[in-house]
């Protein structure tokens, strides 16, 4: 059984743990070990996650498979992008599924749930940044209807950035 729930501040420890593990699994080889560890420490700590919950436009959701936590998503409503002229658009900021749960269509289910949430909030589309070398993710988003509309350098550290595609799905 698959269950998706809206996260709240009491779930911050779960998001921290999931964020650290899934970022390592998907991006751990994209920069030096020190750069990756510093990024994870800055981004996936309880203080940072709790701060995000203060923003009413930020929504985290957790996905469970047979009672086991499998991943999470984060969406930022009403977040513009210089490559997109449409008003009222969302940023699909994170969609992470633990490796142990990949291949079970959980990412697709969490994706569809998030798209529906964005539409219910009267958004006209949704955009995201995805590492160009993560071909599995790029292909997933293209299969879901996203188009590459720009580029972005994702800064891991002061000395390392990863090239990203900006992808957009108009509703």
C-alpha positions as CSV (number, residue, x, y, z in Angstrom):
1,X,0.0,0.0,0.0
2,X,1.2,3.5,-0.9
3,X,0.4,6.5,1.3
4,X,1.3,10.1,0.7
5,X,1.0,12.6,3.6
6,X,1.6,16.3,4.0
7,X,4.7,16.8,6.2
8,X,4.8,19.3,9.0
9,X,7.6,20.5,11.3
10,X,7.3,17.3,13.5
11,X,8.6,15.4,10.4
12,X,11.8,17.5,10.1
13,X,14.1,14.8,11.4
14,X,12.7,12.4,8.8
15,X,13.2,14.9,6.0
16,X,16.8,15.6,7.2
17,X,17.6,11.9,7.2
18,X,15.9,11.2,3.8
19,X,17.5,14.3,2.2
20,X,21.0,13.4,3.3
21,X,20.7,9.8,2.1
22,X,18.9,10.4,-1.2
23,X,21.3,13.3,-2.1
24,X,24.2,11.0,-1.5
25,X,22.6,8.3,-3.5
26,X,21.8,10.6,-6.5
27,X,24.6,13.2,-6.4
28,X,27.3,11.8,-4.1
29,X,29.7,11.2,-7.0
30,X,29.2,14.6,-8.6
31,X,31.8,16.5,-6.6
32,X,34.5,15.8,-4.0
33,X,33.5,14.0,-0.8
34,X,34.2,17.2,1.3
35,X,32.0,19.4,-1.1
36,X,29.2,16.9,-1.0
37,X,29.4,16.6,2.8
38,X,29.4,20.3,3.3
39,X,26.4,20.8,1.0
40,X,24.5,18.1,2.8
41,X,25.3,19.6,6.2
42,X,24.2,23.1,5.1
43,X,21.0,22.0,3.3
44,X,19.7,19.0,5.3
45,X,19.8,20.0,8.9
46,X,16.9,20.5,11.3
47,X,17.3,24.3,11.5
48,X,17.2,24.7,7.7
49,X,14.2,22.4,7.3
50,X,12.3,24.0,10.1
51,X,12.9,27.4,8.5
52,X,11.4,26.2,5.3
53,X,8.2,25.2,7.1
54,X,7.8,28.9,8.1
55,X,7.1,29.7,4.4
56,X,3.4,29.0,3.6
57,X,4.3,28.5,-0.1
58,X,6.6,25.5,0.7
59,X,4.9,22.1,0.9
60,X,6.7,18.9,1.8
61,X,5.1,15.5,1.3
62,X,6.3,12.1,2.5
63,X,5.6,8.8,0.6
64,X,5.3,5.5,2.4
65,X,5.3,2.0,0.8
66,X,3.8,-0.7,3.0
67,X,4.3,1.5,6.0
68,X,8.0,2.2,5.3
69,X,9.2,5.7,4.5
70,X,10.3,5.7,0.8
71,X,10.9,9.4,-0.1
72,X,9.7,12.9,-0.1
73,X,8.9,15.9,-2.3
74,X,9.1,19.6,-1.9
75,X,7.1,22.2,-3.9
76,X,7.4,26.0,-3.8
77,X,4.2,27.7,-5.0
78,X,4.3,31.0,-6.9
79,X,8.1,30.8,-7.6
80,X,9.2,32.4,-10.8
81,X,12.0,31.5,-13.1
82,X,13.8,33.8,-15.6
83,X,13.3,31.2,-18.4
84,X,9.5,31.1,-18.0
85,X,7.1,34.0,-18.7
86,X,4.0,32.3,-17.4
87,X,2.6,33.8,-14.1
88,X,1.6,31.7,-11.1
89,X,4.1,28.8,-11.5
90,X,5.5,26.4,-9.0
91,X,9.0,25.1,-8.5
92,X,9.2,21.4,-8.0
93,X,12.2,21.7,-5.7
94,X,12.8,18.1,-4.7
95,X,11.6,14.6,-5.6
96,X,13.7,12.0,-3.9
97,X,13.0,8.3,-3.6
98,X,15.4,6.0,-1.7
99,X,17.3,3.6,-3.9
100,X,15.8,0.7,-2.1
101,X,12.3,1.8,-3.3
102,X,13.1,2.8,-6.9
103,X,11.5,0.9,-9.7
104,X,8.2,0.6,-7.8
105,X,6.5,3.7,-9.5
106,X,6.6,5.6,-6.2
107,X,8.4,8.6,-7.9
108,X,5.6,8.7,-10.5
109,X,2.9,8.6,-7.8
110,X,4.5,11.3,-5.8
111,X,5.1,13.3,-9.0
112,X,1.4,13.1,-10.0
113,X,0.3,14.0,-6.5
114,X,2.5,17.1,-6.5
115,X,1.3,18.2,-9.9
116,X,-2.4,17.9,-8.7
117,X,-1.5,19.9,-5.6
118,X,0.0,22.6,-7.8
119,X,-3.0,22.7,-10.1
120,X,-5.4,22.9,-7.1
121,X,-3.4,26.0,-6.0
122,X,-4.2,27.7,-9.3
123,X,-0.7,27.4,-10.7
124,X,-0.2,27.5,-14.5
125,X,2.7,25.2,-14.6
126,X,5.6,23.7,-12.7
127,X,9.4,24.0,-13.3
128,X,12.5,22.2,-11.9
129,X,16.2,22.0,-12.1
130,X,17.8,18.6,-12.8
131,X,21.5,17.7,-13.1
132,X,22.3,17.2,-16.8
133,X,24.2,14.0,-16.0
134,X,21.3,12.4,-14.2
135,X,19.9,10.9,-17.4
136,X,17.5,8.7,-15.5
137,X,15.8,11.8,-13.9
138,X,16.0,13.8,-17.2
139,X,14.3,11.0,-19.1
140,X,11.7,10.6,-16.3
141,X,10.7,14.3,-16.5
142,X,10.6,14.3,-20.3
143,X,8.3,11.3,-20.2
144,X,6.1,13.3,-17.8
145,X,5.8,16.1,-20.3
146,X,8.5,18.5,-19.2
147,X,10.5,20.5,-21.8
148,X,14.0,21.8,-21.4
149,X,13.7,25.6,-21.3
150,X,17.1,26.8,-19.9
151,X,20.2,26.0,-17.9
152,X,21.4,26.6,-14.4
153,X,24.6,26.0,-12.5
154,X,23.8,24.2,-9.2
155,X,26.3,25.4,-6.7
156,X,27.5,22.5,-4.5
157,X,30.4,24.6,-3.0
158,X,32.4,27.8,-3.6
159,X,34.6,25.8,-6.1
160,X,32.1,23.3,-7.6
161,X,28.9,23.6,-9.6
162,X,26.9,21.0,-11.5
163,X,25.2,22.0,-14.8
164,X,21.4,21.6,-14.6
165,X,18.6,21.8,-17.1
166,X,15.7,24.0,-16.2
167,X,12.6,22.0,-17.3
168,X,9.0,23.2,-17.4
169,X,5.6,21.6,-17.6
170,X,2.8,23.9,-18.6
171,X,-0.8,22.9,-17.5
